[in-house]
Amino acid sequence: MSDINQTEPIRIYTIPTCSDCHFAKRYFNEKKIAFIEFNCEEDMKYAEEVLELTGKQIVPTIVIQEKVFIGFAENLNEISKLLQ
């Protein structure tokens, strides 16, 4: 596990029907990277947090320390480099 994850788990905002969300969670689990999932469908406050973070309501929204990513697949290279 990299230092970035030991100090602060990744936050990932999801909904159950999002395939990109499932892809992100599977990737983090396979790499043994700690994350906390916030289900925007179960609790609207998480959807509001996504809107505050991004100005949009798009999942997955992934927060790694102070860096915010909208979507996973299109940000995979940058996320992978950040977590090395």
Order of alpha helices (4+ residues) and beta strands (2+ residues): alpha-beta-alpha-beta-alpha-beta-beta-alpha
